[in-house]
């Protein structure tokens, strides 16, 4: 059977789970998901993986999906593509394969097959929780078994389940009644992340614990703070212990490895250094506290923080994966928006091109030919991702239908404005420019907060300043059109702000002046070339769309 190469989004992987590349360049490390085929690599800013290094060719390599396998294919690069140190032309990829594109050693990517699903992880965790450990095993051995099981779940990101498993194990091994995990939030405050009692019931209220002991543990350099109230003579300031007759309290600060090392060496341990705390207590002396092994608490102190930290990282990775899925959906919508059939008319030539950045936006353009003339629209919806792409799709359909109906341009944008403001779609609005060119050269346009159009007439560039408010801002906004008379050879150039606000490595914008020079010098292709040369290796931060219409004369 012949190989089937997939072009476009990759289906059949289930739940949107895709293989990935871990890309490393110096101190930078990021994850790229192979959610479409081919996946392109090179120096060009439109590549899926842009590597700004002179040893990397502009069109260096692609990764393609064929019959469930992934292949890396060199595209005739000057300095070669390498898999595990061997130069290749085409190579099937396996787990942990190291890919290098021209630049050896310092820049590389590691291939990972699709991830384990979250449901699978939860099933595995349920099995682990039910394991029966022989009575001969020591408490320390039991704890190590459970910690190792939880560590294996680090590839799944099920943080809540890991916290509850940690509580279950600690409660069993210390003979405590209640357990809580507190994690530090973005605002720096500790928040209750999980709570469980020895009966397996969830605990959502932490008002009855000893917060004073919790604070003492976070301030101390100790790996754990253990309190036996039966041996304590002074319980002043410990209202919770007295009020709720707590007999045993164990509090374990959760610190990152390097912070734990500093604490053991006697360095101060500020509260802010702790990522959280594990707290257990009991009202009954169900187990002699002196028999609670210090080794057990030491293992919990050293391993639990690492476990939670890794789980958080994997959780962030999962969120990144979902975000990449959203971008894939938005990109698919935008591709359909940009799939414009260019009308052919005897009196004008029309062309358009879009260059998407990694953060998919809401650019779209369209063209409609009627008895009233050739109409074009270019719009940029505020925001990124699926919401912007969906709104762009809605606006495009609305404007297209009214252009076909030969509605006046001012009425078209007025209707779009009323639609957006009446629906109250969050903070969404759009800049729009609509133009209609008639056979006799009469050009009418309405600019709704968009980048001003350029008219290239007889070698001179005219930038009309007439403009109105974007659509979707104010319900009572009014819109007016402006007109110009074109002669044979005159050109109308429309761009989105992704062109004028494209940045170089020094943080400078391409700006309107450079756009005027590029438009005067050449065609749409030369405008993109000028932007690419200006940006160099700096990736685009917004979509770039250019539409050019040249009047040929009657």
N, C-alpha and C positions, 0 to 999 in steps of 0.2 A: 504494500500500500504506500502511495506517495505521501510525502510529508505535507502536513497542512499548516501553512504559515498564517498566523492570525494578524490581521491589520485592524487596529482600532481597539476599543475596550476589550479586556479579557474576561470571558464569562466561564462559568462552570467550576469556579473555585469555591463557591459556597460562602455565604455570609460576607461577601466582599473582602475575603482574606487573600492577600497577595504576597508573593515573594518580595524580597527587598534587597537593596544594596546599602550597606553601611559604608558611607563615603568618609574618608579620612584625608585631611589636607592640613599638615602641621598640627596645630592644637584644635582645629575645627573637626567636629564629627557630627554627621547628620544622617538621617535615614530617608531613603528614597524608595517609594513603592512601585513595583513593576506592574502597574494596573492597566497598561495599554502596550500594544506592540505595533511597530517597533519602538523601542525606547532608545533615544538618540544621545550620543556623547560627543562633545567637541568644544571648540572655542566659540562658536557662534552663539549669540545671546538667545536665540530661539530654541536651543537644544534643551532636552529634558535635564541633562546633567551638563552644566557649563563649567569647564575647567580653564581658568585663566592662567595658562602657562604656555610659553612659546614652543615647548616640546610637544604640545597637544595640537593636532591638526584641527582645522575649522570643522570638517566633517570626519571625525576620527573613527567612531565605531557605533554599532547599534546592537541592541539585545532584542532578540525575537523569540516568540513563543511558537513552538511547533509540536503538535501531538502531545501536549502536556509537559514538554521539556522546554528549557530555556537555553538559547545559544547566544554567545557573543560573537559578532562578526566584524572583523576589521574592514574599514572602508578605504583601504589604500593609503593609510596614514604613513607619514614619513618616518616617524620614530617607533612605530609598531605598537601592537596590543599584546599584552602578556597575561597568561593565566598560570599562577603558581610558578612564575619565573621563566616560563617557556613562551617564546613568541609564537603567536597563532594567527591563522587566517579565519578559522571558524572552529569553535569549541563548545561542546555541551557543558553546562555549568552544574556543579554539584555543591553540596553544603560546604560552607566556609572556604570556597575557592577565592583566591586573592587575585583581583584584576588590577592591572596597571596600564595606563594609557599614555605611552610616550615618556612621561616623567616617572622614572624608576625610584622606588624606595620611599620617597617623600610624600607621594600622592598615590593613594590606592583605594580600592573598594572591595568589600567582602560580601559575597553572595549568600543570602539566607533563603531557604525555601519558605513556603507559606507557614504562618504561625499556628500554634495550637489554639483552638477556639476557647472562649471563656466558658461555655457550657461543659466542654471536656474537662477543663480545669476544676470546675465545681464538682463534677462527678468523681474525679480523682481525689479531691479533698474529702468528700464524704467517705470514700473507701479508706483513706488514711485514718480518719477519725474513729473508724470502727475496728481498727487493728487491735488484736489482743496480744499483749506483750507478756512473756513468761514471768512468773513471780520471781524467778531467780535473777532477773535483770535488776540492776541498781537503779535508783531514781535518776542518777546522772545519765545512765545509758538510755533510759526511757526518754528523757528530755532531748538527748542528742538525736534519737530516732525521729521524734516529732519535728524538731528543727530542720533536720535534713529533708523530711517530707515537705515542709513548708518552703524550704529553699528551692525545691524542684518546681514549685508553683510560681517562681519569679518570672517565668516566661509567659505568664498569663495575665498578670495585673489584677487579680481578684483580691484587692487589698482588704476589703471588709471580711472576707472569709479567712484570710491569713491572721487578722487581728483576733477574730473569735477563736480560731484554733490555738493561737498563742495563749489566750486567756484560759481556755479549757485545760491545756496542759499544765499551766502554772497553778491553777486551782487544785488540780489533782495532786500535784507533786508537793505542794505546800500545805495541803489540807485546809485551805481557806474557803470561806463561804462566798465572797463576792470579789469580782475583779473588774478593773476598768483600764482602758488605754486612753490616754490624753495625747493629742498631737497638736503641735504649734501651727496655727493658721497664718495666713498671709499678713494679718495685722499684728502678729507677734504674740497673740494671746493663746493660751492653751484651751482647746476645745475637746469635749468628750467625743471620742471617735468610736468606741465600742464598750459595751458593758454586758456582763454575763454573771449569773450566780452558779453555784455548784449543782443546781437542779437543771441547768441548761436553759434557764429563762433569761430573756434579754432584759437588761437594766438601762433605762433611759434617763434616770434621775441621779445626779451625783451630789445632791445637797446633803446627804447624810454621811459622806466620807470625811476624813480628817484632812481638810485642805491645808492646815498648818504643817502637818507632817509632809504633805506633798511639796510645799514650798521649801521646807528644810532640806528635803532630799535633792531638790534642784539646785540649791545653793551649795551643797556640800561637794567635796571631791570624791565621796564614796561611790562605789559601784552600785550599792544598794543601802537602804536605810531600813533596819528591822527593829520594831518596837514590841516589847512584851510588857503589856500594861500591868500584868500581875507583879512584875519586878520594879515598876516605876512608882516612886514615892511622890513625885511632883507632877501632877497633871494639870496645873494651872495653865490656862491658855489653850487647853485641848478640849474645848466644849463638846465637840462631836464625839470624842472618845468616851467622855463621861455620859453624855446624853443617850448615846446608843449602845453603851456598855461594850465597846469594842475591846477585845482581849489581845488580838494580834493584828499588827499593821506592817506590811512590807511595801516599800516604795522603791522602784528601780528607775533612775533617770535613764532616758534613751538618748545617748549621745553618739555622734559619728565617731568612727574609729580613731581619727587623729585627735579628737577632743578627749576621748577616753584615755589615750596615751598620755596627753598632757596632764590630765587629772591624776593618773597614777604616779606621775613624776612630781606631784605636789603643786603644780601650777593652779592658779585660781580657776574656778569653773563657773563663769557667769550664768545666770538663769537663761540668758538668750542663747547660750551654746547648746542647750538641750533641745532636741527636736520633739521631745515629748516625755511621757512617763508611763510606767506600768505600775498599777496600784492594786494590791489585794488586801483584804482584811477579813476578820472573823470575830463573832461574838462569843464563840465557844472554844474552849481549849480542847478541840477534837484531836489535837496532835501536839505533843510536847515541842514547843518552838525550838528548844535546844537541839532537836533532832533534824531540823531543817538544814540540810547540807549547805555550807557556804559555797561549795563547788557548784551546786545547782544554781544558786543565785548569781554566781560569777558567770556561768554560761549564759544565763538569761540576759544579764547586763551587757555582755560583749556581743551576743548574737542577735538579740531582738532588734536593736537599733539598725544593724546592718540589714536585717531581714525586711524591716519596714521601709528603710531608705530605698532598697532595690525594688521593692514592690511599688513604691511611689514612682520610681523612674519608669518602670514598665507600664504603670498606669498612664503616665505622661506620653509614653510611646504609643499606647493604645489610642489616646486622644488625638495624637498626631496622625495615626492611621485613619481614624474616622474623618479628620479634617482633609486628608488627602483624598478620601472617597468623595467628600463634598466637592472638592476642587475638580475631580474627574467628572462629576455630574454637571457642574457649572461649565466646564470646558465643552462637554457634549452639547449643552444648550447653546453656548456661544458659537460653536462650529456651525450649527444649523442656522443661527441668526446671520452668520457671515456668508452663508451659501447663497449669494445673491446672483440671480440671472441678469447679466448686464444687457439692457435693451440696446438694440442697434437702430440708430436713426441717421438719416443722411446728413443732418446738419450739426452733429456733435459726436465726439468720442468720449467715452466714460470708462474709468478704471478705478479700482479700489483695492486696498490691502490692509489686513489687520495683523499685528504682531503681538501675541499675548504674552504677558508676564506670568510668573508662577502664581501670583495672586489673581485669579480670574476675576475680571471686572464686568461692567455692564455696557460696554461699547456695542453699538450696532449701526449698520448703515443699510439703506435700501434704495431702490431706483424703480420708478414707475413711468411708463410712457403712455400718454393719453392724447386726445385731440388738442388738449390745452398746452401740451409741451412735455418735455422730459423733466421729471421731478426727482430730486434726490434728497435724502434725509440722513443726517449723521447725528447720533445721540450718545450721551455718556451718563448712565445711571449712577448715582452716588452709591458707594459701598462696594463690597467684594462678595464673591462666593455665589451660592445657589440663589439667595434672595435677590441679589442684584441681577443675576442672569434671568430669573423668572420674570421680574418686573420689566426688564428690557424686552423680553419676548412678548409680554402683554402690550407694551407701548408700541412695539413694531407692528403688531397686528392691527391695533387701533389706527395708527397713522396710515398704514398701507391701505386699509379699506377706504379711508377718507380721501386719499390721493386718487385711488381708482375712481371714486365718485366725483372727482374734480371739484372738491370743496375748496374754498379760498384758504390760503395758507394760514392767515390769522385765525380763522375759525377752527382749523385743525389743531393748532397748538393751544387755543383756548379750551377746546374740548378735552385735550390731554391734561391740562392744568386742573380743570374741574374734576376730572376723574381721580387724579392723585390726591387732591385736597379733600374730596368728599369721602374717600376710602380711608383716609388717615393711616396710611401704611408706614407707621413708625416715623423715622427721620428721612424717608426716601424722597428724593427729587431727582430731576434729570436736566442736564443742559442739552438743548436741541437746536439744530440749525436745519431749516428746510429751504430748498431753493427750487425754482421752476424756470427752465429756459425754453423760450418759445422759438419757433422757426426763424423769426425775424431778428433774433439776437437779444430780445428783451429778457432781462434776468430779474426776477423778483425773489427776494429771500426774507426770511424772518429768523433773527438770531436770538435765542432764548438762553442768555447767560453762557453761551458757548465761546470757544476760542474764535476770535474774529476771523472771517474768511479772508483769503488773499485773492486779489485779481491781478493777474500778470498780463498787462496790456502793452504791446509795443515795446517790450523790453523793460518796462517799468512795473514796479509792484505797488499796488494800491491796497491799503488795509482799511476797509470801511469801519467806522467807529460806531455805527448805529447798533443798538442792542436793547434787549428787554430782559425781564427776570426769568430765571429758570422755571420750568413747569413743576408744580407740586409744592411751591413755597407759600404763596398767598392766594386764597380763593378769589379775590377780587382783582388779581393782576390783569393788566390790559396788554395787548400785543399789537404791534404795528410792523408793517413790511417796508422794505426799501427796494429801490430799483436801480439797475444800471443797463446801459446799452452796450452790448459786446460786438466786436468786429471779428472777422475771420482771423483765427490764430490766437485769439484771447483765451486765457485759461482761468478757471475757478478752482482754487485749491482749498479743501477743507481738512482740518486735522482735529484730533482730540488732544486734551491737555497732556496725555502721556507722551506726546512728541515734544511739546515746548518745555515740559518739566522733566524730561529725561536728564539724568545726572551723570557726570563723569567722576573719576576717582577723587577729584578735589572738591566735590560737592557743588559744582557749578551746574546751572541749568542750561539746556540747549537754547532756550528762550526764543522770543519772537524774532529778534534780529537775525539770528542764525537761520531760522526758518525762512525768512524773507530772502536771504542770500541763496539758500539751497533751492528755493522755488524759482527764483529768477534764473539760476544757473541751469536747471534741468527739470526733468520729469519726476514723477512720483518715485520711481526706482532710485533716482539720485538723492531724493530727500531721505529715504531710508538709509542709503549708503552714508550720507552725511551724519545721520543720527548714530549709526553704528560706529563710525570712525570717532565721533566725539565721545561716546560712552566708553569705548575701549572694552576692557574686561568687566566693567561695572554692569551688573544685570539690570534689566528694566524693572522699575517699581510700579509701573502702571501700563495698561494696554496702550499700544500705539496704533492708531487707525488714520489712514490718509485716503481721501477721495479726490480725484482730479477729473474735471470736465473741461474739454477743449471745444470751443465753438468753431465749426468748419465754414460757416456761412450758408446762405440760402442756396 
